[in-house]
């Protein structure tokens, strides 16, 4: 097990946190990814439960990093 307190936050060159958008139809996976993003010092700017939501949220939030499930309802 990794000691989370020993992990250094990852920041952009300007010192601000990376903005993440998490895309997954599983609430369990989103919660786990949110925890990882927090440990890394990032910010969850948006979440989406399918590909259509992801496209709409991406245009609004313009995240630095997007995670996506491979298969989801409505649009993969």
C-alpha positions in Angstrom: 0.0 0.0 0.0 1.3 3.5 -0.9 1.5 6.1 1.8 -0.7 8.9 0.3 0.9 11.6 2.3 4.2 10.9 0.6 2.8 11.7 -2.9 3.7 15.1 -4.2 0.9 17.1 -6.0 1.3 17.4 -9.7 0.8 21.0 -11.0 0.9 22.7 -14.4 3.8 25.0 -15.2 2.0 28.0 -13.8 1.4 26.2 -10.5 -2.3 25.6 -10.9 -3.8 22.2 -10.6 -4.7 20.1 -13.6 -8.4 20.1 -14.5 -9.8 16.5 -15.0 -13.0 15.4 -16.6 -14.0 11.8 -15.6 -16.2 9.9 -18.0 -17.6 6.6 -16.8 -21.1 5.1 -16.4 -20.1 3.4 -13.2 -20.5 5.6 -10.1 -18.0 3.3 -8.3 -15.3 4.0 -10.8 -16.0 7.8 -10.8 -15.6 7.8 -7.0 -12.3 5.9 -7.2 -11.0 8.2 -9.9 -12.0 11.3 -7.9 -10.0 10.0 -5.0 -6.9 9.4 -7.3 -7.2 12.9 -8.8 -7.4 14.4 -5.3 -4.4 12.5 -4.1 -2.5 13.8 -7.2 -3.5 17.4 -6.4 -5.8 17.7 -9.4 -9.3 19.2 -9.7 -12.3 17.3 -10.9 -13.8 19.9 -13.2 -16.6 17.7 -14.6 -17.9 14.2 -14.8 -20.0 12.5 -17.5 -21.9 9.2 -17.6 -21.8 8.7 -21.3 -20.0 9.9 -24.5 -22.7 12.5 -25.3 -22.4 14.1 -21.9 -18.6 14.0 -22.2 -18.6 16.0 -25.4 -21.0 18.6 -24.0 -19.0 18.9 -20.8 -15.7 19.1 -22.6 -16.9 22.1 -24.6 -18.0 23.8 -21.4 -15.1 23.0 -19.0 -12.1 22.5 -21.4 -10.3 20.2 -19.0 -6.6 19.5 -19.2 -7.0 15.7 -18.9 -10.0 13.4 -19.7 -10.5 9.8 -18.6 -13.0 7.7 -20.5 -14.5 4.3 -20.1 -14.2 2.2 -23.2 -17.8 1.1 -23.4 -20.7 3.3 -22.2 -24.4 3.8 -22.9 -25.5 6.2 -25.7 -22.0 6.8 -27.2 -18.7 5.0 -26.6 
